[in-house]
Amino acid sequence: MPSAVTIRSNETISDNWAKVKRISFDLKRRDGRSETLVREVYEYGDGAAVLPADPARGTVLLVRQFRIAAELYGGDGFILEACAGLLDGDEPETCARREAEEELGYRVHDLRRIANAYAAPGAVAERLSLFTAHYSPADRLSAGGGLEGEGEDIEVVELALDRAFAMIGKEIVDMKTILLLYALMAETGGDGRVSR
């Protein structure tokens, strides 16, 4: 099948924390007409996110950290979310484990891939590999909190799973976290008990 898209230009307009590109392209519409469009794409890099659950205690580990876009467009930039980070050349599983240790202070096990997904494909090129995992108090390595050298100031939050379910769409508004909580909800039948 011939491509419906022809790229006319691909220009980097910013290369600071991440790249912003202005793309001009011809799009062949479903009715056969061709249309020239211009869009900006935020090129951040692929990442992984993990939501650890403790099967014995029915709890999950989340992080609370500041997100400037949420502050500017939603009013509260301190978002409760699953821990996540950029792959930085690692496999997604390795990244998920690394981020759990850096941000949460826990070693996780029994990683289960839920999905590879785009959160905002209209403007952001980032794909996330989403995982659930298990942890217990015996898996604690440190206080967590992220890497100060990367500007991270992360609060580790442990919640009862049923409480986390009740917070979906209210205090928990991060898309990857909502998806991961719904995956745990399906796994547990919504009763807050995680299978081993």
N, C-alpha and C positions, 0 to 999 in steps of 0.2 A: 504494500500500500504506500503510495507516495506521501511524503510529509506534507502536512497542512500548514507548516510554519517555515518561513524563510527569514533568517536573521539578516538584517540590513547593517546594523552597527551594534557594538558591544563596548561601551565606554565606561571606565572606572571614574566615578565622580568624587569618591571619597575613599581613603584607605587608612583610616585611623584604627579604632578598636576592631572594626570589621570593614569589609569592602561594601560600598554601595555602587551598583552599576546601573547605567541607563541603557536599556536595550530597545532598539527600534527593530520591528519585525513586521513582516507581512503574514497575515493569518487568512487562510482560505476558510470562508464560512461554510456552514452546512448547505446553504443554498447555492454554493459555487462561486459567489462573489469573493473578491480579495480585498482586504482592508489593512491599511498600515496603522500600527499602534506603537506607542512608546510607553514603557513601564520602567520603574525603578525596582531593582532586586537587591535585597539585603543578603550578602553572602557571608555567613558567620562560620560555617563548618558543621559537620555532622556531630551528633552527640549521643549520649546514653543517659537514661534515667532509671532509677531503681526505687521501688517501694518495699522495704522490708517489713515483714509481719512476724510476730512471735506466736507460733501455734499454741503454746501452752497457756499463755496469758491473754491471748486475744487482743494484742496491741499492734500498732504500726508506728514507724518512725518517720517523721517529716522534718523539714527545715523551714524556718522563717527567715527570710532575708529581704533586703530592700531591692526593689525593681523600679527604676526611674519611669519607664513607660506607664506602669500601673499608677504611679504617683501623679503623673501629668494628665492621664486620661481616665482615672477612676477614683482618685481621691485618697487612696491608702496604698502606699508603695510597699508596705511590709506584707509580703505574700507568703502564705503557708503552702508548701509544695513538696513533691518528691525530690530527693537529691538528684542532681544531674550535672553533667559536664561535657566538655568537648572531647572527642575521641583522641585528639593529639597523636594520631598515628597508631593508636592501639585498636585492638578488636573491641567491639561493643561490650562483651562480657568483662574484659579486663578493665575497661573504663568504668563500668558500673561498680565493680568491686573497689576500684581506686577511690571513686567519689564517695562511696559509703564510708570508707576509712577516713578520708580527709574531712568530709562534711559532718558525718554522723558520729564518727569515732567507733564504728562497729565493723567487725569482719562479718560478711554475709555469706550464706551458703544456699544451696538448692535454688540457684537462679533459674527463673522460668521466663523465656521470652514471650511477651504478650503481642507485640506488634512492632513493625517499623513504619513510622508515619511522619507526615508533614503536619505541623501545627497550623501554619498560615501560608499555604502554597501560593497565594496570590501575590506575595511580596517577599517572603523569606525562603531562602534555599535550604535551610537546615532540615535534615531528616533525623529523627530520634529513634533509637532502639529502646523500647520500653520493657522493663523487667519487673517482676515481683521476686522476692527472695525471702528467706527465713533468717531470723536472728534470735538470740536469747541474751539475758544479762551476762552470761559467761563469755559472750563474744565481744564484750566491750574492750577496746584498745586504748581509748583516750576520751577526752571531753568533746572531741570534734570541733566544729566551728569554722572549718575551711582554712584556706591559706591567706594570711594577712597580706603577704606579698602580692597577691592577685586581687586585693581590694575586698576580700570576703570577710564578712562579719555575720556569721550564721548562728542562729539559735536552734538547738536541737529540741524537737517537740515530740514527746511520746503520748499517743492517744489511744484510748480504747477504740477498737475497730468500729463498734456500733456508733460511737460518738463521731468518728471521722465520717462514717456514712451519712450521718445527720447533718454534717457541715457542708456537704456537696452543694455547690451553687450559692452558698451563703458566705461562710468564712473561707471556704476552699473554692477559689475561682480560677485556678490554674488548670488549663486543658489537659496536660499530660497527667496531672495528679488525679483529676476527675476520671479519666479513662482507666488509670491503674486501680483506683478505688472501685470502679464498677467491675473490673476484672476480678478483684478480690470478693466483691459482693456476689458475683456469679459463682465463684468457687466455694463460698461459704453458705450460699443460700440466703445471705443477708442476715444471718443470726449472730455474726461477730466471732464465730469460731473458725479458725483456719485449719484446714486439713494438713496432716503431716506428709 
